[in-house]
Amino acid sequence: VLGSKSLKSFCITWIVVCIALCVILLCQLLLRNQDQSTVMERSNNSLDMIEMSGFICGYISCVFYLGSRFPQLYKNFRRKSTEGTSYLLFALAMMGNCTYGLSLVLKMPTTESFRALYFIHHLPWLIGSFGVLFLDGFVS
């Protein structure tokens, strides 16, 4: 019972944090659009803040996306069984993560100088898709 209460509190906290992040990002995007519509030059700081917010959201998403597989792995390990696991769900998730990760890799620029920047900018999503694909292999 204690575990379920702390899990419920954690989920509620996480939902509140996600809503707050979405509101902050929406406000930043609206301010950025407002700056562009008034033809005022925006400072590099506002661009950096928006870009940094995207990276933060990407890495938070990556951590929780990867973390979502550990409860199932732990449950399977404790029970020494995969009974009750929906293999279709995991098969479709694996296909989705594989195609998403491949789409990021296939869109990589051919120019060597842009490739490193592209890789760094898409790293949280690459880790999320291929990392979960790796963990789903263990669940399967």
C-alpha positions in Angstrom: 0.0 0.0 0.0 2.9 2.4 0.8 4.4 1.8 -2.6 1.1 2.6 -4.4 0.7 5.8 -2.5 4.2 7.0 -3.3 3.7 5.9 -6.9 0.5 7.9 -7.1 2.2 11.0 -5.6 5.1 10.6 -8.0 2.7 10.4 -11.0 0.7 13.4 -9.8 3.9 15.4 -9.3 5.2 14.3 -12.8 1.9 15.4 -14.4 2.1 18.8 -12.7 5.8 19.2 -13.8 4.9 18.3 -17.4 2.0 20.7 -17.5 4.3 23.5 -16.1 6.9 22.7 -18.7 4.3 22.8 -21.5 3.0 26.2 -20.3 6.5 27.6 -20.0 7.4 26.4 -23.5 4.2 27.7 -25.0 4.8 31.1 -23.4 8.3 31.1 -24.8 7.1 30.2 -28.3 4.4 32.9 -28.2 6.9 35.5 -27.1 9.3 34.4 -29.9 6.5 34.6 -32.4 5.5 38.0 -31.1 9.1 39.2 -31.4 9.2 38.0 -35.0 5.9 39.6 -35.9 7.1 43.0 -34.7 10.2 42.6 -36.8 12.4 43.2 -33.8 15.7 41.3 -33.7 15.5 38.7 -31.0 18.5 38.2 -28.8 20.6 35.0 -28.8 19.6 34.5 -25.1 15.9 33.9 -26.0 16.9 31.5 -28.7 19.2 29.7 -26.3 16.5 29.5 -23.7 14.0 28.0 -26.1 16.6 25.6 -27.4 17.7 24.6 -23.9 14.1 24.1 -22.9 13.7 21.7 -25.8 16.9 19.8 -24.8 15.7 19.6 -21.2 12.3 18.2 -22.3 14.0 15.8 -24.6 16.3 14.4 -21.9 13.4 14.3 -19.3 11.4 12.4 -21.9 14.4 10.1 -22.6 14.8 9.3 -18.8 11.2 8.5 -18.3 10.8 6.6 -21.6 13.8 4.4 -20.7 12.5 4.2 -17.1 9.1 3.0 -18.3 10.6 -0.4 -19.2 12.3 -1.2 -15.9 9.1 -2.0 -13.9 8.2 -4.7 -16.5 11.7 -6.1 -16.5 11.8 -6.1 -12.7 8.3 -7.8 -12.5 9.4 -10.4 -15.0 12.6 -11.1 -13.2 10.9 -11.4 -9.8 8.2 -13.8 -11.2 10.7 -15.6 -13.4 8.0 -15.4 -16.0 6.8 -13.2 -18.8 3.2 -14.4 -18.4 0.7 -11.7 -18.9 3.0 -9.6 -21.0 1.4 -8.3 -24.2 3.9 -9.3 -26.9 2.0 -7.5 -29.5 2.3 -4.2 -27.5 6.1 -4.8 -27.2 6.4 -5.9 -30.9 4.6 -2.7 -32.1 6.6 -0.5 -29.7 9.8 -2.1 -30.9 8.8 -1.4 -34.6 7.9 2.1 -33.7 11.1 2.8 -31.9 13.1 1.2 -34.6 11.5 3.2 -37.4 11.6 6.4 -35.4 15.3 6.0 -34.6 16.1 5.0 -38.2 14.2 8.1 -39.4 16.5 10.3 -37.3 19.6 8.5 -38.5 18.6 8.6 -42.2 17.8 12.3 -42.0 21.4 12.9 -40.9 23.1 15.5 -43.1 25.8 14.3 -45.5 28.1 17.2 -44.7 30.6 16.2 -42.0 30.5 19.5 -40.2 26.7 19.5 -39.8 26.6 15.8 -38.9 28.0 16.3 -35.4 25.7 19.2 -34.7 22.7 17.2 -35.9 23.7 14.2 -33.7 24.1 16.4 -30.6 20.7 18.1 -31.2 18.9 14.8 -31.6 20.8 12.8 -29.0 18.0 12.5 -26.4 15.6 11.2 -29.0 18.1 8.7 -30.4 18.9 7.4 -26.9 15.2 7.2 -26.1 14.2 5.3 -29.3 17.2 2.9 -29.5 17.6 2.6 -25.7 14.0 1.5 -25.3 14.4 -0.8 -28.3 17.3 -2.4 -26.5 15.3 -2.8 -23.3 12.3 -4.2 -25.1 14.6 -6.9 -26.4 15.1 -8.0 -22.8 11.3 -7.9 -22.1 10.7 -10.0 -25.2 
